[in-house]
Amino acid sequence: MARQPTLPLDEQLCFGLYGASMAIGRLYKPMLDRLGITYPQYLVLHALWETQELTVGAIADRLLLDSSTITPLVKRLEAAGLVERTRSRSDERQVLVRATEEGRDLKDRSACLGEALLSASGLTLERVRDLTQEVRALRDALTAALRER
């Protein structure tokens, strides 16, 4: 296979995605600060808003993270009164996580994040969905390629 020329930094997809992710993080930070949560904690809550209850392992899978990364996030959310943890009755090795009423209330209050992204980017909701689908397809293709190694 012929070696491809190195692209300038601004033309590298990885740098573009990294920069976009950083910019979104900076956009979201003041709003997340007002909600009293971090972005990773928001992701955990968002996963819980989509379903009633998840194991720590299922949250990790949903967020593409290790369980060891999720556990401290869940503990901090529990200390803040936003989630509750219980042991599974069928398998005590599994910890079940559920959003509390206060945690569920953050769902409506966090709608400002998506609104801010649309406003700041000037993109339509349809275009954001299309971009998200393209990025997800890239992620899935890269993940599949890594599994084959």
Secondary structure as a PSIPRED ss2 file (coil, helix, strand):
# PSIPRED VFORMAT (PSIPRED V4.0)

   1 M C   1.000  0.000  0.000
   2 A C   1.000  0.000  0.000
   3 R C   1.000  0.000  0.000
   4 Q C   1.000  0.000  0.000
   5 P C   1.000  0.000  0.000
   6 T C   1.000  0.000  0.000
   7 L C   1.000  0.000  0.000
   8 P C   1.000  0.000  0.000
   9 L H   0.000  1.000  0.000
  10 D H   0.000  1.000  0.000
  11 E H   0.000  1.000  0.000
  12 Q C   1.000  0.000  0.000
  13 L H   0.000  1.000  0.000
  14 C H   0.000  1.000  0.000
  15 F H   0.000  1.000  0.000
  16 G H   0.000  1.000  0.000
  17 L H   0.000  1.000  0.000
  18 Y H   0.000  1.000  0.000
  19 G H   0.000  1.000  0.000
  20 A H   0.000  1.000  0.000
  21 S H   0.000  1.000  0.000
  22 M H   0.000  1.000  0.000
  23 A H   0.000  1.000  0.000
  24 I H   0.000  1.000  0.000
  25 G H   0.000  1.000  0.000
  26 R H   0.000  1.000  0.000
  27 L H   0.000  1.000  0.000
  28 Y H   0.000  1.000  0.000
  29 K H   0.000  1.000  0.000
  30 P H   0.000  1.000  0.000
  31 M H   0.000  1.000  0.000
  32 L H   0.000  1.000  0.000
  33 D H   0.000  1.000  0.000
  34 R H   0.000  1.000  0.000
  35 L H   0.000  1.000  0.000
  36 G C   1.000  0.000  0.000
  37 I C   1.000  0.000  0.000
  38 T C   1.000  0.000  0.000
  39 Y H   0.000  1.000  0.000
  40 P H   0.000  1.000  0.000
  41 Q H   0.000  1.000  0.000
  42 Y H   0.000  1.000  0.000
  43 L H   0.000  1.000  0.000
  44 V H   0.000  1.000  0.000
  45 L H   0.000  1.000  0.000
  46 H H   0.000  1.000  0.000
  47 A H   0.000  1.000  0.000
  48 L H   0.000  1.000  0.000
  49 W H   0.000  1.000  0.000
  50 E C   1.000  0.000  0.000
  51 T C   1.000  0.000  0.000
  52 Q C   1.000  0.000  0.000
  53 E C   1.000  0.000  0.000
  54 L E   0.000  0.000  1.000
  55 T E   0.000  0.000  1.000
  56 V H   0.000  1.000  0.000
  57 G H   0.000  1.000  0.000
  58 A H   0.000  1.000  0.000
  59 I H   0.000  1.000  0.000
  60 A H   0.000  1.000  0.000
  61 D H   0.000  1.000  0.000
  62 R H   0.000  1.000  0.000
  63 L H   0.000  1.000  0.000
  64 L C   1.000  0.000  0.000
  65 L C   1.000  0.000  0.000
  66 D C   1.000  0.000  0.000
  67 S H   0.000  1.000  0.000
  68 S H   0.000  1.000  0.000
  69 T H   0.000  1.000  0.000
  70 I H   0.000  1.000  0.000
  71 T H   0.000  1.000  0.000
  72 P H   0.000  1.000  0.000
  73 L H   0.000  1.000  0.000
  74 V H   0.000  1.000  0.000
  75 K H   0.000  1.000  0.000
  76 R H   0.000  1.000  0.000
  77 L H   0.000  1.000  0.000
  78 E H   0.000  1.000  0.000
  79 A H   0.000  1.000  0.000
  80 A C   1.000  0.000  0.000
  81 G C   1.000  0.000  0.000
  82 L C   1.000  0.000  0.000
  83 V E   0.000  0.000  1.000
  84 E E   0.000  0.000  1.000
  85 R E   0.000  0.000  1.000
  86 T E   0.000  0.000  1.000
  87 R E   0.000  0.000  1.000
  88 S C   1.000  0.000  0.000
  89 R C   1.000  0.000  0.000
  90 S C   1.000  0.000  0.000
  91 D C   1.000  0.000  0.000
  92 E C   1.000  0.000  0.000
  93 R C   1.000  0.000  0.000
  94 Q C   1.000  0.000  0.000
  95 V E   0.000  0.000  1.000
  96 L E   0.000  0.000  1.000
  97 V E   0.000  0.000  1.000
  98 R E   0.000  0.000  1.000
  99 A E   0.000  0.000  1.000
 100 T C   1.000  0.000  0.000
 101 E H   0.000  1.000  0.000
 102 E H   0.000  1.000  0.000
 103 G H   0.000  1.000  0.000
 104 R H   0.000  1.000  0.000
 105 D H   0.000  1.000  0.000
 106 L H   0.000  1.000  0.000
 107 K H   0.000  1.000  0.000
 108 D H   0.000  1.000  0.000
 109 R H   0.000  1.000  0.000
 110 S C   1.000  0.000  0.000
 111 A H   0.000  1.000  0.000
 112 C H   0.000  1.000  0.000
 113 L H   0.000  1.000  0.000
 114 G H   0.000  1.000  0.000
 115 E H   0.000  1.000  0.000
 116 A H   0.000  1.000  0.000
 117 L H   0.000  1.000  0.000
 118 L H   0.000  1.000  0.000
 119 S H   0.000  1.000  0.000
 120 A H   0.000  1.000  0.000
 121 S H   0.000  1.000  0.000
 122 G C   1.000  0.000  0.000
 123 L C   1.000  0.000  0.000
 124 T C   1.000  0.000  0.000
 125 L H   0.000  1.000  0.000
 126 E H   0.000  1.000  0.000
 127 R H   0.000  1.000  0.000
 128 V H   0.000  1.000  0.000
 129 R H   0.000  1.000  0.000
 130 D H   0.000  1.000  0.000
 131 L H   0.000  1.000  0.000
 132 T H   0.000  1.000  0.000
 133 Q H   0.000  1.000  0.000
 134 E H   0.000  1.000  0.000
 135 V H   0.000  1.000  0.000
 136 R H   0.000  1.000  0.000
 137 A H   0.000  1.000  0.000
 138 L H   0.000  1.000  0.000
 139 R H   0.000  1.000  0.000
 140 D H   0.000  1.000  0.000
 141 A H   0.000  1.000  0.000
 142 L H   0.000  1.000  0.000
 143 T H   0.000  1.000  0.000
 144 A H   0.000  1.000  0.000
 145 A H   0.000  1.000  0.000
 146 L H   0.000  1.000  0.000
 147 R H   0.000  1.000  0.000
 148 E H   0.000  1.000  0.000
 149 R C   1.000  0.000  0.000
